């Protein structure tokens, strides 16, 4: 019987400090170099899920866990620390932020797809931040105009029209000046 070659597997940060939108725009992807590391990673993920199940059963912020649940959580936390230490000893995990992250095991073939999605999300967040900043700057310009400019004319209708037109031109000129400064 022919022995199948193991595909390269990786730990992918899906939530927490090392995930995309955690401390960076890019999720960490850590290589698992051999079967022992894969088995430890599986055990680590299962342990993390079991703790999540217990926390879901007992809302620890409003209800006290039973003595059995406390013991179970204690045992899971001890096991989690042992597995984390073993992964750290093998240099899969490198720092405390890896411990504060939720992981998934993925094949190498998914890495490009993940990075493309992260890049799309990063660009979307960047666009949204730029649009928000633009709106805030426009609001500041409008507020300044309303506070410092008064149009005095023969009647209210003319004054309103002139004020709107002047404000519109003021904001457009202000945006052009900013673009000119940014282009240089």
MIROFI-242691 format. One line per 10 residues: their letters; for each residue x, y, z of N, C-alpha, C. Coordinates in steps of 0.05 Angstrom, whole numbers, plus 5000, padded with zeros to 4 digits. Example, Ala and Ser with C-alpha at 12.3 -4.5 7.8 and 13.67 -1.06 7.14 Angstrom:
<lolos>
AS = 5264 4886 5156 5246 4910 5156 5264 4934 5156; 5257 4955 5142 5273 4979 5143 5258 5001 5157
</lolos>
This chain:
<lolos>
XXXXXXXXXX = 5017 4976 5000 5000 5000 5000 5018 5025 5000; 5010 5044 4983 5026 5068 4980 5018 5088 5002; 5039 5099 5015 5034 5118 5036 5028 5145 5024; 5006 5158 5033 4998 5184 5022 5015 5205 5034; 5022 5224 5017 5038 5247 5027 5019 5267 5041; 5027 5275 5064 5011 5294 5079 5012 5322 5066; 4989 5333 5061 4988 5361 5052 4998 5379 5074; 5010 5401 5067 5019 5420 5087 4994 5432 5100; 4995 5432 5127 4973 5444 5142 4983 5467 5158; 4964 5486 5164 4971 5510 5178 4950 5517 5198
XXXXXXXXXX = 4958 5531 5219 4939 5543 5238 4933 5571 5227; 4907 5577 5225 4897 5602 5214 4882 5616 5236; 4890 5641 5243 4877 5657 5264 4851 5668 5255; 4829 5658 5266 4802 5666 5257 4789 5687 5276; 4800 5690 5300 4788 5709 5319 4809 5715 5340; 4809 5739 5351 4827 5746 5372 4850 5763 5363; 4870 5765 5380 4893 5783 5375 4907 5780 5348; 4911 5755 5340 4927 5750 5316 4910 5746 5291; 4884 5751 5293 4867 5749 5269 4867 5776 5254; 4857 5775 5229 4853 5800 5214 4834 5817 5230
XXXXXXXXXX = 4839 5842 5232 4823 5860 5248 4828 5857 5278; 4847 5840 5285 4856 5838 5313 4876 5860 5318; 4901 5853 5318 4923 5873 5320 4934 5881 5293; 4923 5870 5272 4933 5874 5245 4911 5871 5225; 4916 5879 5200 4897 5874 5178 4899 5846 5167; 4920 5832 5175 4926 5805 5165 4926 5784 5187; 4911 5763 5182 4911 5741 5202 4938 5726 5201; 4947 5717 5224 4971 5700 5224 4964 5672 5214; 4982 5661 5199 4980 5634 5189 5006 5620 5196; 5004 5600 5214 5028 5587 5225 5031 5559 5213
XXXXXXXXXX = 5054 5552 5204 5058 5525 5192 5059 5503 5214; 5047 5481 5207 5049 5457 5224 5068 5438 5209; 5092 5434 5221 5113 5421 5206 5112 5390 5206; 5098 5378 5224 5097 5349 5225 5071 5339 5239; 5068 5313 5239 5043 5301 5250 5039 5307 5279; 5061 5309 5295 5058 5315 5323 5046 5343 5327; 5056 5362 5311 5046 5389 5314 5016 5391 5305; 5009 5375 5285 4981 5375 5275 4963 5364 5298; 4972 5342 5310 4956 5330 5332 4954 5348 5356; 4975 5362 5363 4974 5382 5385 4955 5405 5378
XXXXXXXXXX = 4956 5414 5353 4938 5436 5344 4909 5427 5346; 4903 5403 5337 4876 5392 5339 4866 5392 5368; 4884 5382 5385 4877 5380 5413 4872 5408 5425; 4889 5427 5417 4886 5454 5427 4859 5466 5419; 4852 5462 5393 4827 5473 5383 4803 5460 5396; 4804 5433 5400 4782 5419 5413 4778 5429 5442; 4801 5432 5456 4800 5442 5483 4787 5470 5485; 4795 5487 5466 4784 5514 5465 4754 5513 5461; 4745 5495 5443 4716 5493 5438 4701 5482 5462; 4712 5463 5476 4699 5452 5500 4696 5474 5521
XXXXXXXXXX = 4716 5491 5524 4713 5513 5543 4691 5532 5534; 4689 5538 5508 4668 5555 5498 4640 5543 5504; 4638 5516 5501 4612 5503 5506 4604 5507 5536; 4623 5503 5553 4617 5506 5582 4609 5535 5588; 4624 5554 5576 4617 5582 5581 4589 5589 5570; 4582 5576 5548 4555 5580 5537 4533 5569 5555; 4539 5546 5567 4520 5534 5585 4516 5550 5611; 4537 5562 5620 4536 5578 5645 4546 5605 5639; 4529 5624 5639 4537 5652 5634 4552 5661 5659; 4579 5660 5658 4595 5664 5683 4593 5693 5693
XXXXXXXXXX = 4581 5711 5677 4579 5738 5687 4554 5742 5704; 4534 5725 5700 4509 5728 5715 4502 5704 5733; 4512 5681 5726 4507 5657 5741 4534 5645 5750; 4534 5633 5773 4558 5620 5782 4558 5591 5771; 4582 5583 5760 4583 5555 5752 4581 5536 5776; 4570 5513 5771 4569 5493 5792 4597 5484 5799; 4600 5470 5822 4627 5460 5829 4638 5441 5807; 4620 5425 5795 4629 5407 5774 4639 5423 5749; 4624 5443 5743 4632 5460 5720 4658 5475 5725; 4662 5485 5750 4687 5498 5757 4710 5479 5755
XXXXXXXXXX = 4707 5455 5764 4728 5435 5762 4734 5428 5733; 4713 5425 5717 4717 5419 5689 4732 5442 5675; 4724 5467 5681 4737 5490 5669 4767 5491 5677; 4771 5486 5703 4799 5486 5713 4816 5465 5699; 4804 5441 5695 4819 5420 5681 4825 5428 5652; 4805 5440 5639 4809 5448 5611 4830 5470 5609; 4830 5489 5628 4849 5510 5627 4878 5499 5632; 4880 5480 5650 4906 5468 5655 4916 5453 5630; 4897 5438 5617 4905 5423 5593 4912 5443 5571; 4896 5464 5568 4902 5484 5548 4930 5496 5551
XXXXXXXXXX = 4937 5502 5576 4964 5513 5581 4986 5493 5574; 4982 5467 5581 5001 5447 5574 5005 5444 5543; 4982 5445 5529 4984 5443 5500 4997 5468 5488; 4989 5491 5498 5001 5516 5489 5031 5515 5494; 5040 5506 5517 5068 5505 5523 5083 5485 5504; 5070 5463 5498 5082 5444 5479 5085 5456 5451; 5064 5471 5443 5066 5484 5416 5086 5506 5417; 5089 5520 5439 5109 5541 5441 5138 5529 5441; 5141 5506 5455 5166 5493 5456 5175 5484 5428; 5155 5476 5411 5161 5468 5383 5162 5492 5364
XXXXXXXXXX = 5160 5517 5376 5161 5542 5361 5139 5546 5341; 5116 5533 5346 5092 5538 5330 5080 5565 5341; 5076 5566 5367 5068 5590 5380 5093 5605 5390; 5092 5632 5389 5116 5647 5396 5111 5666 5419; 5086 5674 5424 5081 5695 5445 5053 5692 5456; 5047 5707 5476 5021 5706 5490 4997 5712 5472; 5001 5727 5451 4979 5734 5434 4969 5710 5418; 4987 5691 5414 4978 5666 5401 4958 5651 5419; 4962 5654 5444 4944 5640 5463 4917 5654 5465; 4917 5680 5459 4892 5695 5460 4878 5697 5433
XXXXXXXXXX = 4882 5676 5417 4871 5675 5390 4856 5649 5386; 4835 5649 5370 4821 5625 5363 4831 5616 5335; 4837 5590 5333 4850 5580 5310 4833 5559 5295; 4840 5556 5269 4828 5536 5252 4851 5523 5236; 4849 5498 5231 4870 5485 5214 4861 5486 5185; 4879 5495 5168 4873 5498 5140 4895 5485 5123; 4888 5476 5098 4908 5466 5080 4922 5490 5066; 4946 5485 5057 4961 5506 5043 4945 5518 5020; 4929 5502 5007 4914 5511 4983 4895 5534 4989; 4888 5539 5015 4869 5561 5022 4883 5587 5028
XXXXXXXXXX = 4909 5587 5030 4923 5612 5038 4918 5635 5018; 4921 5630 4993 4918 5652 4973 4890 5663 4974; 4870 5646 4976 4842 5654 4978 4837 5672 5003; 4849 5664 5025 4846 5679 5050 4859 5706 5047; 4883 5707 5036 4897 5733 5033 4883 5751 5014; 4871 5741 4993 4855 5757 4974 4831 5769 4989; 4817 5753 5005 4794 5763 5019 4802 5784 5040; 4824 5779 5054 4834 5799 5073 4840 5826 5059; 4853 5824 5035 4860 5848 5021 4834 5863 5012; 4814 5849 5003 4788 5862 4996 4776 5876 5020
XXXXXXXXXX = 4776 5862 5043 4765 5873 5068 4781 5897 5077; 4808 5896 5074 4825 5918 5082 4819 5943 5065; 4817 5938 5039 4811 5961 5021 4784 5973 5026; 4764 5956 5033 4737 5965 5039 4738 5982 5064; 4752 5973 5085 4754 5989 5110 4768 6015 5105; 4788 6015 5088 4803 6039 5081 4785 6059 5066; 4769 6049 5047 4750 6066 5033 4729 6078 5052; 4719 6061 5070 4699 6071 5089 4711 6092 5108; 4736 6088 5116 4749 6107 5134 4754 6134 5119; 4762 6132 5093 4766 6156 5077 4739 6171 5073
XXXXXXXXXX = 4718 6157 5068 4692 6169 5064 4683 6183 5090; 4687 6169 5112 4679 6181 5138 4695 6206 5143; 4721 6206 5138 4738 6229 5142 4729 6252 5124; 4723 6245 5099 4713 6266 5080 4688 6279 5090; 4669 6262 5100 4643 6273 5110 4648 6291 5134; 4666 6283 5152 4672 6299 5175 4685 6325 5168; 4703 6325 5148 4716 6349 5139 4696 6368 5125; 4678 6356 5110 4657 6372 5097 4639 6385 5118; 4631 6369 5139 4615 6380 5160 4629 6403 5174; 4655 6400 5179 4670 6422 5192 4670 6447 5175
XXXXXXXXXX = 4674 6443 5149 4674 6466 5131 4647 6480 5131; 4625 6464 5130 4598 6475 5131 4593 6490 5157; 4602 6478 5179 4598 6492 5205 4613 6518 5206; 4638 6518 5196 4654 6542 5196 4640 6564 5179; 4631 6556 5156 4617 6574 5138 4593 6586 5152; 4576 6569 5163 4552 6578 5177 4558 6597 5200; 4580 6593 5213 4587 6609 5236 4600 6636 5229; 4614 6637 5206 4630 6660 5199 4620 6677 5175; 4602 6666 5160 4594 6680 5135 4564 6687 5138; 4558 6712 5132 4530 6721 5132 4525 6735 5105
XXXXXXXXXX = 4505 6727 5092 4497 6740 5066 4475 6760 5072; 4480 6784 5063 4460 6805 5067 4451 6815 5039; 4426 6813 5034 4415 6822 5008 4388 6835 5012; 4374 6838 4989 4349 6852 4989 4326 6836 5000; 4326 6809 4997 4304 6793 5009 4314 6766 5018; 4298 6752 5035 4307 6727 5047 4311 6705 5026; 4294 6704 5005 4296 6683 4985 4323 6686 4970; 4331 6710 4964 4357 6715 4950 4380 6708 4969; 4377 6716 4994 4397 6710 5014 4402 6680 5017; 4380 6665 5019 4383 6635 5021 4396 6623 4997
XXXXXXXXXX = 4388 6632 4973 4400 6622 4949 4430 6628 4948; 4437 6653 4953 4465 6662 4952 4481 6647 4973; 4470 6644 4997 4484 6630 5018 4490 6601 5010; 4470 6587 4999 4474 6559 4990 4495 6558 4968; 4494 6576 4949 4514 6576 4927 4542 6582 4938; 4545 6601 4955 4571 6608 4966 4582 6585 4983; 4564 6573 4999 4573 6550 5016 4582 6527 4998; 4567 6521 4977 4574 6500 4958 4602 6505 4946; 4606 6530 4936 4632 6537 4924 4655 6536 4945; 4649 6546 4969 4669 6546 4991 4678 6517 4996
XXXXXXXXXX = 4659 6498 4998 4666 6470 5004 4681 6458 4981; 4672 6463 4956 4687 6453 4933 4715 6463 4932; 4719 6490 4936 4745 6502 4936 4763 6490 4958; 4750 6486 4981 4765 6474 5004 4775 6446 4997; 4757 6430 4984 4765 6403 4977 4787 6403 4955; 4785 6422 4936 4806 6424 4915 4833 6432 4928; 4832 6450 4947 4857 6458 4961 4870 6434 4975; 4853 6418 4988 4863 6394 5002 4875 6374 4982; 4861 6370 4960 4872 6351 4940 4898 6361 4928; 4899 6387 4924 4924 6399 4914 4947 6395 4933
XXXX = 4942 6398 4958 4962 6394 4979 4970 6364 4980; 4950 6347 4978 4955 6318 4979 4970 6308 4955; 4965 6320 4931 4978 6312 4907 5008 6319 4906; 5016 6340 4920 5043 6349 4920 5062 6332 4935
</lolos>
